[in-house]
């Protein structure tokens, strides 16, 4: 029997942990979970209600900037009100990478957070 292997988290490196926590709470209404504070870094798990998948925000204590690079895709966030979430992101310093677009019954948009991470908002249609 194959052991269970569910995706559990993704880590985003941020320059200011408290600002990033406030951003994800205000935009997505995610709550703060487990905190890990080690000599090199501090990280906080953020999650949506009743969802076991975490977005872990990590801030390195050495002050060195971290490069995001081009080897990863956007973090996908499902929503039932793309326009409202898009507005909240823009109000908090995000920029539009791709305007809201319809693809069949799905609408999506890609925004870049103030910390340089791309987030793809996805709204399923009827």
N, C-alpha and C positions, 0 to 999 in steps of 0.2 A: 504494500500500500504506500502510495506517495505521501510524504508528510505535507501538511498544510503550509503554504507559503503565500501569505497575503501581503500586499504592499502596506507598509506601516507609517512611513514618514518621508518627507523631503526636507533638506536643510537649505536655508537661505542665509548667506552671510550679509550682515548689515553693519553699517558704521556706527549707528547709535541704537542700542537695543530698546531703550525706553520709548523713543520716537516710533520705532517700527512696531512695537507692541501696541501703542496707541493707534497707529494707522490701521492695523489688522482688526483691532477691536471696533473702531469707528466705522470702517468700510464694510466689513463682513460680519460683524457681531460675533466674532470668535472669542472664546475665553482662553485664559492663560492656564496652562497646566504645569507639568513638572518643570522645575528649574534645576539646571546643573551649573554650578559655579566652581570652576577649576582654576588653577593658577594662570593658564594660558588664555582661557575664554570663559564666557558666560553664555548660556543658551536657555531659551524658554520655548516650551511646546505650546502651540496655539491650535485650537480645534473648534470645529462647528459642533453645535449641540447634537448629541446622538450619533456622532460620526467618529469612528476610531482612528481615522487617518489624521496625522499631525503634520503641521507645517512648523518646523523647528527654526526659530530665529537665533542665529549665533553671532556674537560680537567678540572679536579677538581683542585681547587686552594690550597687545603690543602697539596698537595704533597704525599699523601698516595697512594700506588699502589692499583690498582683495579684488581681483579682476573676475568678472562673471564669464567672459568669453562667449564664444558662439557655438559651443558644443552641447547645448541643451535647448529644449523647447520651452514654451511658456508653461507656467503653472495653470492648469485648467480649473476654473471655478464655476460650478453649476449654479444658476440663479433662476428665480421665477420672475425677476424684474430687472432685466439687463440695463435699461435706461436709468433706473434709480441708482444701481450700484456704480455704473459709469459716472454719473454725476457726483456721487460721494468720492470716488477716486480722484476725479478732476479737482474737486474742492480741496483735496488734501495733497495737491502737488503732483499728481500723476499726469502723464502725457499720452496722447493717443498714438498708437503705432499703426493700428488698422481700425478705421471707422466701422461702426456697426454694419454688418453684412448679413443678408439672408442667404441661406443655402438649404433649399427645400423647406422643411418644417423647423429648421434650426436657425437662430440668430446668434451671431458671435461678434465680439470685438476684442482687440488686443490693446492693452494699455501698459505703460511702463511706470512702475512705482518710482517715488523719489529716490529710491536706493538702487535703481537700475535693473530690477527684475521685471520681466514681462509676465503679465497675467492675462490669460484668455478667458473672458467671460462668455458663458454658453447658456442660452435659454432655449429649451425645447418648446416647439409649437404644438398645436393640437392636431 
